[in-house]
Amino acid sequence: MSKTKIVYILSLRNAAADQAGQTIDYKGERRYMKSPLEYLAEALDRTPLGDAYSLEGVIYDDDSTSPRDRASLQDYGFACEPGKKWIFPEGLRTQGRRLNDMLHPIASTYRQLPLDAPGRAKGKSDFERRLHDKLVELEADIVVLDGLLVILDELVRPGAPFHRRIANIHPGITRIESPYERRGAHATLDALYGAQGKRVVDWQTMEKIDIAPVTMTGASFHYVDNGIDSGEVIFDVLATKIEPGESILELRWNNFNNSLFPALHQGLALLAETVEA
């Protein structure tokens, strides 16, 4: 039986913010910060996921001409380089291939333009077209997003070639009816405030209101639609206890290991059954 082909898409700057591939301070100890990509690479070699899937490529959208991206990646760079940090071990292999040989840059250069710039919409459309062409070239059956700091539009509209073929792994519960719901780019910080009995109602002004403390968080593997983490949930896990005084990086480590990795793994297992059917 042929395997389902996965293409993985991420933003290196998001992985760098997590200090992926490095040891971090963790409550007086040192712990290794494994990224979801590194977890998946290992799972494809060590678990039955590798019988169902093959990883065909890893796309990142970071823009080497952007001063903001260069600042975000000053310790990492835009490729694995001697003497610099990287988001996974240099020699990491999966299914017989070096992960570093599977990287493909598709820069979201439109992000350098102001939000109201006349050319921004065209630039965004061009970025999605280039993404589409690379996904077709890599013969992607499904696409996994992880910390892609771009909202997709044309690729995921109903009727588009990759509609319901792109899924996102998100460090928060995305079901709108859940009291643990945490969508968007600030999901982990949102969860930390929630544990303190606060809810941010405006991320620009940081205006907050008082709420009953919410001391758990989790992760969701969901289809990508035109909204912000609003697609149908494939699988989610609520298994991360937020400890008093925890830092955002400590909570990220906890949530990755307790909720996000299991949600990614079980979500892909369920998705494999759907693809096969």
Protein Blocks (a to p, Z undefined) as FASTA:
>chain_A
ZZddddddddfklmmmnogoiacdeehiacddddfklmmmmmmmmmmklmmpccfbdcdf
bdfkbmklmmmmmmnopadcehiacfbdfklceehiafklmgccdddfklmpcfklmklm
mmmmmmmmmmmmmmmmnopabdcdehiabdcfklmgghiakgokaccdddbdfbfkbckb
cgdjklmmmmmmmmnopacfbfklopacdddddfbdcdddddddfbehkaccfbdcdfbd
cdehiafklmmmmmmmmmmmmmmmmmmmmmmmmmmZZ
